[in-house]
Amino acid sequence: MSKLVDIKEASDLLGVNTKTLRRWDNEGKLKAKYRTAGGHRRYNVDDIDEYLGNNQIQKQTNQLERDKDSENNNTSNTDQHIRRA
């Protein structure tokens, strides 16, 4: 099964604003694969890859995950530093 990403991750992968991606969804240009109970869009990475017509999405997705992990680690380190002070 392919990975689903939220609208922010999908827009980052596509290099467009989230508003653009919402418009594309509404126009049927690139439809969200799934919507949560709250109406949040989830996009299939394979659909994004097909839309772009290349195989770079997995590399970019992996980089986004690494960046998020790095951000989370930095936040944790900052929180620990603040608690010690």
C-alpha positions in Angstrom: 0.0 0.0 0.0 1.2 3.4 -0.8 1.9 6.1 1.8 -0.7 8.8 2.4 0.5 12.3 3.2 -1.3 15.4 4.5 -1.9 18.4 2.3 1.2 20.2 3.6 3.5 17.3 2.8 1.8 16.9 -0.6 2.2 20.6 -1.4 5.9 20.5 -0.4 6.5 17.5 -2.7 4.7 19.2 -5.5 6.3 22.6 -4.9 3.0 24.4 -4.7 0.9 26.3 -2.1 -1.7 24.3 -0.1 -4.4 26.6 -1.6 -3.3 25.5 -5.1 -3.5 21.9 -4.1 -7.0 22.4 -2.7 -8.0 24.1 -5.9 -6.6 21.2 -8.0 -8.5 18.7 -5.8 -11.8 20.7 -6.3 -11.1 20.9 -10.1 -10.3 17.1 -10.3 -6.7 17.8 -11.4 -5.1 15.9 -8.5 -7.7 14.4 -6.2 -7.1 13.6 -2.5 -7.2 9.8 -2.1 -9.0 10.1 1.3 -10.6 12.6 3.6 -10.6 12.2 7.4 -13.8 12.6 9.4 -12.8 16.2 9.9 -12.5 16.8 6.2 -8.7 16.8 6.0 -7.2 15.7 2.7 -4.8 12.8 2.4 -2.9 12.4 -0.8 -1.4 9.1 -2.1 2.3 9.5 -2.8 1.9 7.3 -5.9 -0.7 9.7 -7.3 1.7 12.6 -6.7 4.5 10.7 -8.4 2.3 9.9 -11.4 1.2 13.5 -11.6 4.8 14.7 -11.7 5.8 11.9 -14.0 9.0 11.0 -12.2 10.3 8.8 -9.4 11.8 11.5 -7.2 8.8 11.5 -4.7 10.1 8.7 -2.5 13.5 10.5 -2.1 11.7 13.8 -1.2 9.3 12.0 1.2 12.2 10.4 3.0 14.0 13.8 3.2 10.8 15.3 4.7 10.6 12.5 7.3 14.3 13.1 8.2 13.7 16.8 8.4 10.7 16.3 10.7 12.7 13.9 12.9 15.5 16.4 13.1 13.0 19.2 14.1 11.5 16.9 16.8 14.9 16.1 18.2 15.9 19.8 18.2 12.7 20.7 20.0 13.2 18.0 22.6 16.8 19.2 23.2 15.6 22.8 23.6 12.9 21.7 26.0 15.4 19.7 28.0 17.8 22.7 28.1 15.0 25.0 29.3 13.9 22.5 32.0 17.5 22.3 33.3 17.9 26.1 33.5 
